[in-house]
Amino acid sequence: MMMASYVDDESQIRSEFRIAKNLFDELKSQYFADEPSFCERSWGMSHDYKIAVEEGSTMVRIGTTIFGPRIY
């Protein structure tokens, strides 16, 4: 699981997700190639989930979209 920086710069968010994807792919191929449970690419939240999916995420967290902003 990872989170991109909470910024409006979509190119920065995309770049961070791409780095996560590349790291995942490297770890999968070098250490977990025969491990089917090593398969989830969990990144992306309500504000950036579309970019996350485009960059390979298989699991996103969209609680704010469903429940609204947190009230502290």
VMD Tcl script that builds the backbone (N, CA, C; Angstrom):
set m [mol new atoms 216]
animate dup $m
set s [atomselect $m all]
$s set {name element resname resid chain x y z} {
  {N N MET 1 A 0.848 -1.162 0.000}
  {CA C MET 1 A 0.000 0.000 0.000}
  {C C MET 1 A 0.899 1.232 0.000}
  {N N MET 2 A 0.486 2.221 -0.784}
  {CA C MET 2 A 1.206 3.495 -0.772}
  {C C MET 2 A 0.234 4.616 -1.049}
  {N N MET 3 A 0.628 5.804 -0.694}
  {CA C MET 3 A -0.166 7.000 -0.973}
  {C C MET 3 A 0.722 7.987 -1.708}
  {N N ALA 4 A 0.160 8.603 -2.730}
  {CA C ALA 4 A 0.881 9.669 -3.417}
  {C C ALA 4 A 0.785 10.941 -2.575}
  {N N SER 5 A 1.614 11.891 -2.889}
  {CA C SER 5 A 1.547 13.181 -2.209}
  {C C SER 5 A 0.159 13.796 -2.398}
  {N N TYR 6 A -0.324 14.492 -1.390}
  {CA C TYR 6 A -1.640 15.125 -1.455}
  {C C TYR 6 A -1.469 16.508 -2.077}
  {N N VAL 7 A -1.393 16.516 -3.406}
  {CA C VAL 7 A -1.178 17.743 -4.175}
  {C C VAL 7 A -2.145 17.763 -5.357}
  {N N ASP 8 A -2.261 18.914 -5.988}
  {CA C ASP 8 A -3.107 19.033 -7.174}
  {C C ASP 8 A -2.359 18.719 -8.462}
  {N N ASP 9 A -1.056 18.546 -8.392}
  {CA C ASP 9 A -0.219 18.313 -9.559}
  {C C ASP 9 A -0.367 16.861 -10.033}
  {N N GLU 10 A -1.204 16.657 -11.046}
  {CA C GLU 10 A -1.473 15.301 -11.529}
  {C C GLU 10 A -0.227 14.615 -12.071}
  {N N SER 11 A 0.700 15.369 -12.640}
  {CA C SER 11 A 1.913 14.740 -13.166}
  {C C SER 11 A 2.777 14.209 -12.024}
  {N N GLN 12 A 2.810 14.897 -10.901}
  {CA C GLN 12 A 3.560 14.397 -9.744}
  {C C GLN 12 A 2.899 13.136 -9.192}
  {N N ILE 13 A 1.569 13.165 -9.063}
  {CA C ILE 13 A 0.843 11.995 -8.566}
  {C C ILE 13 A 1.084 10.797 -9.488}
  {N N ARG 14 A 0.943 11.023 -10.782}
  {CA C ARG 14 A 1.148 9.950 -11.760}
  {C C ARG 14 A 2.569 9.386 -11.661}
  {N N SER 15 A 3.536 10.260 -11.521}
  {CA C SER 15 A 4.928 9.838 -11.407}
  {C C SER 15 A 5.139 8.975 -10.167}
  {N N GLU 16 A 4.550 9.354 -9.049}
  {CA C GLU 16 A 4.705 8.585 -7.820}
  {C C GLU 16 A 4.038 7.217 -7.945}
  {N N PHE 17 A 2.866 7.159 -8.578}
  {CA C PHE 17 A 2.215 5.868 -8.798}
  {C C PHE 17 A 3.034 4.998 -9.743}
  {N N ARG 18 A 3.634 5.612 -10.738}
  {CA C ARG 18 A 4.456 4.852 -11.683}
  {C C ARG 18 A 5.686 4.270 -10.979}
  {N N ILE 19 A 6.274 5.037 -10.077}
  {CA C ILE 19 A 7.410 4.533 -9.293}
  {C C ILE 19 A 6.964 3.335 -8.463}
  {N N ALA 20 A 5.785 3.431 -7.838}
  {CA C ALA 20 A 5.266 2.315 -7.046}
  {C C ALA 20 A 5.050 1.083 -7.917}
  {N N LYS 21 A 4.495 1.286 -9.101}
  {CA C LYS 21 A 4.262 0.165 -10.016}
  {C C LYS 21 A 5.582 -0.499 -10.410}
  {N N ASN 22 A 6.580 0.311 -10.741}
  {CA C ASN 22 A 7.880 -0.239 -11.124}
  {C C ASN 22 A 8.518 -1.013 -9.977}
  {N N LEU 23 A 8.408 -0.482 -8.758}
  {CA C LEU 23 A 8.952 -1.185 -7.596}
  {C C LEU 23 A 8.206 -2.497 -7.369}
  {N N PHE 24 A 6.881 -2.456 -7.460}
  {CA C PHE 24 A 6.090 -3.680 -7.307}
  {C C PHE 24 A 6.526 -4.720 -8.330}
  {N N ASP 25 A 6.615 -4.312 -9.582}
  {CA C ASP 25 A 7.001 -5.245 -10.650}
  {C C ASP 25 A 8.377 -5.853 -10.389}
  {N N GLU 26 A 9.307 -5.032 -9.918}
  {CA C GLU 26 A 10.656 -5.523 -9.629}
  {C C GLU 26 A 10.639 -6.526 -8.477}
  {N N LEU 27 A 9.941 -6.193 -7.393}
  {CA C LEU 27 A 9.861 -7.110 -6.262}
  {C C LEU 27 A 9.164 -8.411 -6.644}
  {N N LYS 28 A 8.100 -8.293 -7.410}
  {CA C LYS 28 A 7.361 -9.478 -7.847}
  {C C LYS 28 A 8.270 -10.402 -8.657}
  {N N SER 29 A 8.975 -9.843 -9.620}
  {CA C SER 29 A 9.800 -10.691 -10.490}
  {C C SER 29 A 11.016 -11.271 -9.767}
  {N N GLN 30 A 11.620 -10.507 -8.851}
  {CA C GLN 30 A 12.848 -10.973 -8.209}
  {C C GLN 30 A 12.614 -11.854 -6.988}
  {N N TYR 31 A 11.523 -11.612 -6.262}
  {CA C TYR 31 A 11.354 -12.308 -4.991}
  {C C TYR 31 A 10.048 -13.093 -4.849}
  {N N PHE 32 A 9.033 -12.717 -5.590}
  {CA C PHE 32 A 7.716 -13.304 -5.385}
  {C C PHE 32 A 7.081 -13.837 -6.666}
  {N N ALA 33 A 7.882 -14.208 -7.617}
  {CA C ALA 33 A 7.371 -14.654 -8.913}
  {C C ALA 33 A 6.434 -15.850 -8.785}
  {N N ASP 34 A 6.705 -16.729 -7.851}
  {CA C ASP 34 A 5.892 -17.928 -7.685}
  {C C ASP 34 A 4.880 -17.797 -6.556}
  {N N GLU 35 A 4.631 -16.573 -6.112}
  {CA C GLU 35 A 3.727 -16.345 -4.988}
  {C C GLU 35 A 2.446 -15.663 -5.479}
  {N N PRO 36 A 1.378 -16.427 -5.711}
  {CA C PRO 36 A 0.149 -15.838 -6.249}
  {C C PRO 36 A -0.505 -14.815 -5.322}
  {N N SER 37 A -0.222 -14.883 -4.025}
  {CA C SER 37 A -0.844 -13.921 -3.112}
  {C C SER 37 A -0.201 -12.535 -3.194}
  {N N PHE 38 A 0.982 -12.457 -3.813}
  {CA C PHE 38 A 1.635 -11.165 -4.007}
  {C C PHE 38 A 1.108 -10.578 -5.311}
  {N N CYS 39 A -0.092 -9.975 -5.245}
  {CA C CYS 39 A -0.736 -9.550 -6.487}
  {C C CYS 39 A -1.432 -8.191 -6.392}
  {N N GLU 40 A -1.708 -7.713 -5.186}
  {CA C GLU 40 A -2.447 -6.451 -5.067}
  {C C GLU 40 A -1.516 -5.258 -5.152}
  {N N ARG 41 A -1.924 -4.308 -5.953}
  {CA C ARG 41 A -1.208 -3.040 -6.086}
  {C C ARG 41 A -2.122 -1.987 -5.487}
  {N N SER 42 A -1.943 -1.730 -4.216}
  {CA C SER 42 A -2.870 -0.876 -3.477}
  {C C SER 42 A -2.329 0.542 -3.382}
  {N N TRP 43 A -2.826 1.392 -4.247}
  {CA C TRP 43 A -2.553 2.819 -4.152}
  {C C TRP 43 A -3.684 3.587 -4.792}
  {N N GLY 44 A -3.904 4.778 -4.300}
  {CA C GLY 44 A -4.979 5.625 -4.789}
  {C C GLY 44 A -6.042 5.838 -3.731}
  {N N MET 45 A -6.489 7.091 -3.639}
  {CA C MET 45 A -7.548 7.456 -2.708}
  {C C MET 45 A -8.588 8.265 -3.474}
  {N N SER 46 A -9.591 8.745 -2.770}
  {CA C SER 46 A -10.717 9.407 -3.431}
  {C C SER 46 A -10.293 10.481 -4.420}
  {N N HIS 47 A -9.293 11.275 -4.074}
  {CA C HIS 47 A -8.911 12.407 -4.928}
  {C C HIS 47 A -8.040 12.014 -6.122}
  {N N ASP 48 A -7.487 10.803 -6.123}
  {CA C ASP 48 A -6.569 10.439 -7.207}
  {C C ASP 48 A -6.761 9.015 -7.726}
  {N N TYR 49 A -7.893 8.403 -7.408}
  {CA C TYR 49 A -8.070 6.991 -7.757}
  {C C TYR 49 A -8.063 6.731 -9.260}
  {N N LYS 50 A -8.552 7.683 -10.047}
  {CA C LYS 50 A -8.568 7.456 -11.500}
  {C C LYS 50 A -7.143 7.340 -12.041}
  {N N ILE 51 A -6.271 8.199 -11.579}
  {CA C ILE 51 A -4.869 8.132 -11.994}
  {C C ILE 51 A -4.247 6.833 -11.487}
  {N N ALA 52 A -4.571 6.461 -10.260}
  {CA C ALA 52 A -4.024 5.234 -9.672}
  {C C ALA 52 A -4.383 4.011 -10.510}
  {N N VAL 53 A -5.633 3.924 -10.923}
  {CA C VAL 53 A -6.060 2.789 -11.743}
  {C C VAL 53 A -5.341 2.807 -13.086}
  {N N GLU 54 A -5.209 3.984 -13.670}
  {CA C GLU 54 A -4.476 4.090 -14.939}
  {C C GLU 54 A -3.027 3.643 -14.793}
  {N N GLU 55 A -2.479 3.814 -13.587}
  {CA C GLU 55 A -1.079 3.458 -13.341}
  {C C GLU 55 A -0.933 2.085 -12.688}
  {N N GLY 56 A -1.969 1.255 -12.748}
  {CA C GLY 56 A -1.821 -0.136 -12.369}
  {C C GLY 56 A -2.367 -0.553 -11.020}
  {N N SER 57 A -3.010 0.342 -10.288}
  {CA C SER 57 A -3.561 -0.037 -8.994}
  {C C SER 57 A -4.676 -1.069 -9.159}
  {N N THR 58 A -4.705 -2.033 -8.249}
  {CA C THR 58 A -5.779 -3.028 -8.242}
  {C C THR 58 A -6.700 -2.841 -7.042}
  {N N MET 59 A -6.355 -1.905 -6.157}
  {CA C MET 59 A -7.161 -1.657 -4.974}
  {C C MET 59 A -7.014 -0.183 -4.597}
  {N N VAL 60 A -8.131 0.519 -4.451}
  {CA C VAL 60 A -8.104 1.926 -4.068}
  {C C VAL 60 A -8.951 2.135 -2.818}
  {N N ARG 61 A -8.690 3.231 -2.120}
  {CA C ARG 61 A -9.440 3.587 -0.919}
  {C C ARG 61 A -10.261 4.845 -1.239}
  {N N ILE 62 A -11.574 4.707 -1.226}
  {CA C ILE 62 A -12.440 5.818 -1.639}
  {C C ILE 62 A -13.475 6.172 -0.567}
  {N N GLY 63 A -13.076 6.081 0.672}
  {CA C GLY 63 A -13.986 6.364 1.783}
  {C C GLY 63 A -14.564 7.760 1.748}
  {N N THR 64 A -13.771 8.763 1.423}
  {CA C THR 64 A -14.267 10.139 1.380}
  {C C THR 64 A -15.333 10.299 0.309}
  {N N THR 65 A -15.165 9.631 -0.819}
  {CA C THR 65 A -16.163 9.700 -1.878}
  {C C THR 65 A -17.479 9.080 -1.424}
  {N N ILE 66 A -17.403 8.014 -0.660}
  {CA C ILE 66 A -18.601 7.325 -0.195}
  {C C ILE 66 A -19.231 8.023 1.012}
  {N N PHE 67 A -18.406 8.343 2.024}
  {CA C PHE 67 A -18.928 8.823 3.287}
  {C C PHE 67 A -18.813 10.330 3.496}
  {N N GLY 68 A -18.097 11.011 2.611}
  {CA C GLY 68 A -17.882 12.442 2.777}
  {C C GLY 68 A -16.624 12.709 3.593}
  {N N PRO 69 A -16.265 13.980 3.714}
  {CA C PRO 69 A -15.049 14.325 4.454}
  {C C PRO 69 A -15.199 14.013 5.941}
  {N N ARG 70 A -14.081 13.753 6.558}
  {CA C ARG 70 A -14.069 13.487 8.004}
  {C C ARG 70 A -14.365 14.774 8.780}
  {N N ILE 71 A -15.055 14.602 9.867}
  {CA C ILE 71 A -15.324 15.722 10.769}
  {C C ILE 71 A -14.544 15.450 12.049}
  {N N TYR 72 A -13.592 16.291 12.322}
  {CA C TYR 72 A -12.724 16.088 13.483}
  {C C TYR 72 A -13.203 16.904 14.654}
}
mol reanalyze $m
mol bondsrecalc $m
mol representation Tube
mol addrep $m
